[in-house]
Structures are given as C-alpha cells and as structure tokens.
Amino acid sequence: MNEARLFNRHHLPFPLSDARRVTKAVRFVQIACCLGVAAICLTARADETAQQSRELHMLHGHKRWVLSVAISPDSHWLVSGGDDQTLRLWNLKTGAAARTLRRYDSAVTAVVFHPDGKRIAVGTYGGELGICDAASGKMLREFEGHKESITVLRFDPTGKYLASGSADDTLVVWDASDGEALITLQQGNEYDVTTAAFSPNGQRIVTGDGENELKVWDAASGEEVRTLRGHSETVTSVAFSPSGKQIVSASWDDTLRLWNAGSGDEVHTLRGHTADITSVLFTPDGSRIVSAGEDKAVRIWDAQTYKLLTSFQAQDDSMMCLAISPNGRYLAGGSKEVIRVWKLQ
C-alpha cells in the first residue's frame, strides 16, 4: 500500500558519487562548526535514544544495498528487493526471514504488493517486469515494453491496473490481469520517470522526473492535467495524502514540498534534511509525513502544522527506501545489507 523507493543518480543502484558526498560533507561541517561540537553531541545522544526506543528488528540477508521495500495489506509481511539481485520475504512482526522468493539477472529496483496481498509486482535494473506469487515466488505474468530499468511500481486502489515508471522516460499503465499496455505517459523530456503515485480514488497519477518537475495525469485518458514546478533538483519520491487533497514530493535539493492536489499550488516547503532525500510518504491516517535520505536520518512531520515532530539517526549508511504498514504501526527502511523495522505508534 504505502511504499516508497529511491531513484539513484545516474540510474545506479548504490548511493551518490564520492564527489557529491564531499560537497555535501563540507557544507555539513561548516554548519556543524557554527553550531558547536557540544550541540552535535547532544543531538547525537537524543537521536540514539529515539532510535533505540523505536527499533524493533534488524533484518539481515541481503548482501548489498536494499533498493525497495513494501508491506502487505494485512501488515504481516515485508518484501524487499536488492542490489544482490534477490527478492526476499520477511515476517514483519517477528523479523524472521521467510524465504528468498526469486533471483534475477540484475538488481531488484522496485517492488509492490497487490491489494489482495497474494501477488507482488517486481521490476529490475535490467528492465524485467512481472507479477509473482507472494507465497512461492512463482512468476505469474510478465510485462514486455520497457527498454530500460524499472524505477517505480504502483497498483491502483482496485488492483486492476499496474503503473510502471522507467529510465526509458515513460510511465506505462498495464492491465494487471492480462499484461496489456493500456496507456503510455511520456514525461515530455529526456529524463527518467523517477517516481509515481496513484490518487486514493485512482483517478489521478502523479509522476516525478529528473528535470525537477512533477506532472499530474488523468489515469483514464492519459491526458496531462498540470505540471508542478518548484524543486531545483531531481524529484525522487512522491505520495498522495489519504484524503487525496495533498501531494508531497521529495528531491535531491534536500527539501520536501507540499502541493494542493486540486490546484497544483505549492502549499509549503519542509526543510531539515542535510542531504538528498530519497523517500517520503504519508502515514495511513494522514496525520504525519515520514521522510528519509542520504543524511541517514528519518524525520517525522506533522502533516497539518508542518512542524518537525521527531527525527532519529536510522542507519549507518544512506537510507534507500521506506514503507509504512497499512495499520500504521510499523515503519521499515532499507540501507546497505540491512532493513530496519521501527514502531510508529
């Protein structure tokens, strides 16, 4: 249901270049010097305490970066895709590894549960796209059409349609039952479709791209409704609020932006992350916004007042992807070789 994943620079299934990291590190050091070492230490201790009080499980099994995670509609299972070319299933409540569902010829870059919880859509860096059985991993249907890596997958609320974004600059809406390509959305530039989301009523699709823009589309006709401009770098993640009235987007410009879904007006900009933001989503009740990124931190914001409620250091390495359970109790985040699960309530 609520799944969010990372689109990486240059389509690479690993974090940013060393040059980018050095630039951002210098900026962070400059800020740190101004604030003082003592304040940094106090923040680190507070972050550590918050993390310890939240963290339920550390899931080990992937041998490289975890690129995508999703949680089943019943909030019992977690599926993960990794740079180690595996699709893995976990018991979310116990943290136990259930099984390795499938192995692929390239990195698994996008995963999402079908609304019935019995099927999983999977996309890879090599452009493979299919739906497999959630229990056995057996391939049920393959989809042919994308020419490059799959960057994002979303089912519409009914589960009848599957939307797939790709590095080939298109988003395709498929009939999930027979694999027919129904609509192909052209982003209108030479940059990848980096992220996408269906509105709660399934009538709209919002996409993000490498040219810093978001576009809202009519899901039935494929007509472009409007373009949202405001970010200064690549849009990495996007989500509709449960009410469908707002859109939140994340970017490499280190900001989150709130948009009025009806008018397209920018409502607010959330600042606080100190590096590229890779994932953002609303909690199922719509009261909070959760974000994470290259600064290794998870931040939770009030969706009404836009105030930062809490933040905590989540990983030893960059956060690549996030998922929230439909019951709102669990938050999962993928990083290098590990998935962490936290308690939200």
C-alpha positions in Angstrom: 0.0 0.0 0.0 2.3 2.7 1.2 5.6 2.1 -0.4 8.3 4.4 -1.2 11.7 3.8 -3.0 14.9 5.5 -4.1 15.8 6.7 -7.6 19.5 6.9 -7.7 21.8 9.4 -9.5 22.8 8.1 -13.0 20.5 5.1 -12.5 23.0 3.4 -10.3 21.7 1.0 -7.6 24.0 2.5 -5.0 24.4 5.9 -3.2 25.7 9.1 -4.6 29.2 9.7 -6.1 32.1 10.5 -3.8 32.3 14.0 -5.3 28.7 14.7 -4.3 29.3 13.3 -0.8 32.4 15.5 -0.3 30.5 18.6 -1.4 27.6 17.9 1.0 30.0 16.9 3.8 31.8 20.2 3.6 28.5 22.0 3.8 27.6 19.9 6.8 30.9 20.6 8.6 30.5 24.3 8.1 27.1 24.2 9.7 28.4 22.0 12.5 31.2 24.4 13.3 28.8 27.2 13.7 26.5 25.3 16.0 29.3 23.9 18.1 30.5 20.4 19.0 28.5 20.3 22.2 25.2 20.7 20.4 26.1 18.0 17.9 26.9 15.6 20.8 23.6 16.3 22.5 21.7 15.8 19.2 23.5 12.5 18.6 22.6 11.2 22.0 19.0 12.2 21.6 18.9 10.5 18.1 20.4 7.4 19.6 17.9 7.3 22.4 15.0 7.8 20.0 16.3 5.1 17.7 16.7 2.6 20.5 13.2 3.2 21.7 11.7 2.8 18.3 13.6 0.0 16.7 12.1 -3.5 16.7 14.1 -5.5 14.2 17.2 -5.5 12.1 16.7 -7.8 9.1 19.9 -9.3 7.6 20.1 -11.3 4.5 20.7 -9.0 1.5 24.4 -9.0 0.5 24.3 -5.5 -1.0 22.1 -2.4 -1.0 18.4 -2.8 -0.3 16.7 -0.8 -3.0 13.0 -1.3 -2.4 10.6 -2.4 0.3 6.9 -2.9 0.6 4.5 -4.2 3.3 1.5 -6.4 2.7 -2.1 -5.1 3.1 -2.6 -7.2 6.2 0.6 -5.6 7.7 2.1 -9.1 8.3 4.7 -9.5 5.6 7.5 -7.3 4.2 9.0 -7.9 0.7 12.4 -6.4 -0.3 14.4 -6.1 -3.4 18.1 -5.6 -3.5 21.2 -4.9 -5.5 22.2 -8.6 -4.8 19.5 -9.5 -7.4 17.2 -11.2 -4.9 13.6 -10.8 -3.9 13.1 -11.7 -0.2 10.1 -12.1 2.1 10.1 -11.4 5.8 7.7 -11.8 8.7 7.3 -8.1 9.7 6.1 -8.8 13.3 8.9 -11.3 14.3 11.6 -10.1 12.0 12.2 -13.6 10.8 13.3 -14.3 7.2 10.6 -16.3 5.5 12.3 -17.1 2.2 14.1 -15.9 -0.8 11.3 -15.7 -3.4 13.3 -15.2 -6.6 16.7 -14.4 -8.0 17.1 -12.1 -11.0 19.7 -11.3 -13.6 20.1 -7.7 -12.3 19.3 -5.6 -9.2 15.7 -5.6 -8.0 14.8 -1.9 -8.1 11.0 -1.8 -7.4 8.5 -4.0 -5.5 4.9 -3.5 -4.5 2.2 -5.8 -3.1 -1.1 -6.2 -5.0 -4.1 -5.0 -2.9 -5.1 -8.7 -2.4 -1.8 -9.4 -0.7 -1.3 -12.6 -2.7 0.8 -11.1 -5.5 3.9 -9.0 -5.8 4.9 -6.8 -8.8 8.7 -6.7 -9.3 10.9 -4.5 -11.5 14.6 -4.8 -12.2 17.6 -2.7 -13.2 17.7 -4.7 -16.4 14.1 -3.8 -17.3 12.4 -7.0 -16.3 8.8 -6.5 -15.1 6.5 -9.2 -13.7 4.0 -10.3 -11.1 4.8 -13.3 -8.9 3.1 -15.3 -6.3 3.7 -13.7 -2.8 4.0 -17.1 -1.1 6.0 -19.1 -3.6 7.7 -16.6 -5.8 6.3 -18.3 -8.9 6.2 -16.0 -11.9 2.5 -15.4 -12.8 2.8 -12.8 -15.6 5.5 -10.9 -17.4 5.1 -7.5 -19.0 7.0 -6.6 -22.1 7.6 -3.0 -23.2 10.1 -1.0 -21.1 13.6 -0.6 -22.7 15.5 0.4 -19.6 15.5 -0.1 -15.8 12.2 0.0 -13.8 12.3 2.9 -11.3 8.9 2.6 -9.6 5.8 0.4 -9.4 2.3 1.2 -8.2 -1.0 -0.7 -8.2 -4.2 1.4 -8.4 -6.5 1.1 -5.4 -8.6 -1.6 -7.1 -5.6 -3.7 -8.2 -6.8 -3.8 -11.8 -4.1 -1.6 -13.1 -0.3 -1.6 -12.6 1.7 1.6 -13.3 5.5 1.2 -14.0 8.0 4.1 -14.4 11.2 3.6 -16.2 14.5 5.1 -17.2 13.2 5.0 -20.7 11.3 8.2 -19.9 7.9 6.6 -19.8 5.2 5.5 -17.3 3.1 2.7 -18.6 -0.3 1.7 -17.2 -1.0 -2.0 -17.6 -4.0 -4.3 -17.3 -2.7 -6.3 -14.3 -4.7 -9.4 -15.3 -3.6 -9.9 -18.9 -0.5 -7.7 -19.2 -1.9 -5.4 -21.9 -0.3 -1.9 -22.1 -3.3 0.5 -21.8 -1.6 3.9 -21.6 1.9 5.2 -22.1 2.7 8.5 -20.5 5.6 10.5 -22.0 7.2 12.7 -19.4 8.0 15.2 -22.1 11.7 15.4 -21.6 14.8 13.2 -21.9 14.9 12.5 -18.1 13.6 9.3 -16.4 10.3 8.9 -14.7 11.8 8.6 -11.2 8.7 8.2 -9.1 4.9 7.9 -9.3 1.7 7.5 -7.2 -2.0 6.9 -7.8 -4.5 9.2 -6.0 -6.6 7.3 -3.4 -9.6 7.3 -5.8 -7.5 6.1 -8.6 -8.5 8.9 -10.9 -5.1 10.7 -11.0 -1.4 9.7 -11.3 1.4 12.0 -10.3 4.9 11.4 -11.6 8.3 12.9 -10.9 11.3 13.2 -13.2 15.0 14.1 -13.4 14.2 17.6 -14.7 12.9 18.6 -11.3 9.2 18.5 -12.3 6.1 16.7 -11.2 3.2 16.0 -13.6 -0.4 15.1 -12.7 -2.2 12.9 -15.2 -5.8 11.7 -15.8 -5.5 8.0 -15.1 -8.3 7.0 -17.5 -7.3 9.1 -20.6 -3.6 9.6 -20.0 -4.0 13.4 -20.5 -1.7 15.7 -18.7 -3.7 17.8 -16.1 -0.9 20.0 -14.8 2.8 20.4 -14.1 4.2 21.2 -10.6 7.4 23.2 -10.6 9.4 24.2 -7.5 12.2 21.7 -6.9 15.6 22.7 -8.1 16.9 19.1 -8.5 15.6 15.6 -9.4 12.3 14.6 -7.8 13.0 11.2 -6.1 9.7 10.3 -4.3 6.0 11.4 -4.3 2.8 10.4 -2.4 -0.8 11.5 -2.2 -2.3 12.1 1.2 -5.0 9.6 2.2 -7.7 12.3 1.6 -6.3 12.9 -1.9 -6.2 16.6 -1.3 -2.4 17.0 -0.9 0.7 15.7 -2.7 4.1 15.5 -1.0 7.3 15.3 -3.0 11.0 14.7 -2.1 14.1 15.8 -4.0 17.8 15.9 -4.3 17.5 19.6 -3.3 17.1 18.4 0.3 13.5 19.6 0.6 10.0 18.2 0.8 7.3 20.2 -0.9 3.5 20.1 -0.2 1.1 20.7 -3.1 -2.6 21.3 -3.4 -3.6 18.3 -5.5 -6.6 20.1 -6.9 -5.0 23.4 -8.0 -1.3 22.4 -8.2 -0.3 25.3 -5.9 2.7 24.8 -3.7 1.5 24.9 -0.1 4.6 24.6 2.0 8.3 23.6 1.9 9.8 21.4 4.6 13.5 21.8 5.4 15.6 19.9 7.8 17.4 17.1 5.9 21.0 17.9 5.3 21.4 15.7 2.2 19.4 14.3 -0.7 16.0 13.0 0.3 15.2 9.6 -1.2 11.8 8.6 0.2 8.7 10.3 1.5 5.2 9.1 2.4 2.1 9.9 4.5 1.0 7.7 7.4 -2.2 5.9 6.7 -4.3 8.3 8.8 -2.8 11.3 7.0 -1.6 12.9 10.2 2.1 12.6 9.6 4.7 12.7 6.9 7.8 10.4 7.1 11.0 11.1 5.1 14.5 9.7 4.9 17.6 10.1 2.8 21.3 10.4 2.3 21.8 12.0 5.7 20.9 8.6 7.3 18.0 10.2 9.3 14.3 9.5 9.5 12.2 12.6 10.1 8.5 12.7 11.0 6.5 15.8 10.4 3.0 17.0 11.4 1.0 17.0 8.1 -1.2 19.8 9.3 1.2 22.2 11.0 4.3 21.1 9.0 6.3 21.1 12.2 9.1 18.5 12.7 7.8 16.1 15.4 10.9 14.0 15.8 14.0 12.8 14.0 16.4 10.0 14.6 19.5 8.6 13.1 18.3 5.5 11.3 21.2 3.8 9.6 25.0 3.6 9.4 24.6 4.2 5.7 22.2 6.1 3.4 18.5 5.3 3.6 17.4 3.9 0.2 13.7 3.2 0.7 10.8 3.4 3.2 7.5 1.6 3.7 4.7 2.1 6.3 2.4 -0.7 7.2 -1.3 -0.2 6.3 -2.2 -0.4 10.0 0.2 2.4 10.7 2.2 0.5 13.4 5.4 -0.2 11.6 8.0 1.7 9.5 10.6 -0.2 7.5 13.7 1.3 5.9 16.3 -0.3 3.6 20.0 0.5 3.5 23.3 -1.3 2.9 22.7 -5.0 3.6 20.1 -4.3 6.3 16.4 -3.5 6.7 15.4 -1.9 10.0 11.9 -2.0 11.4 10.6 0.6 13.8 7.4 1.0 15.8 5.5 4.1 14.8 2.8 4.1 17.5 
